[in-house]
């Protein structure tokens, strides 16, 4: 009876502890509202790479040159009330500075992403080289083992030389006039025919 009461008291104390503001560590926190907008860094990186690729082309230089020439010609030869940037072309300088201030970080971001890809490719190449070296070492050991095994195997030339030595030895031992091999006889008859 007393044990049940203690268990109920502990359970109610635990319930009040969680209701007092203790956070549970086994449950994820509720997402907070953020003041700044969220964006996908991968999508932003892809966009910056596209822009950086375009900035590095001849097409961009041609279009930029055409725009600057048109800007200058318009502000020199257009009627006075239609000109929006007079001779020192301060607004043109501002626009070019603005374009450069955005282009430089985008190009750097694209280069950083390329460096990251290069690091991954370099690591993959290093691992592939290690596997190739391990495979080459394994094949070298296997070939060495085969050579050692083949050193004990009789080759065709060795068997031929041994047979020739045996034939010479047999020819030396045979008595004069007696045919040892049937194929050596003149008619090609078998030894039983003799």
Secondary structure, DSSP 4 states (H G I P E B T S, - for coil): -HHHHHHHHHHHHHHHHHHTTPPPTTSPPPPPP-SSPP--HHHHHHHHHHHHHHHTSHHHHHHHHHHHHHHHHHHHHS-GGG-SS-TT-HHHHHHHHHHHHHHHHHHHHHHHHHHHHHHHHHHHHHHHHHHHHHHHHHHHHHHHHHHHHHHTSPPHHHHHHHHHHHHHHHHHHSPTT--SSGGGSSS---GGG-
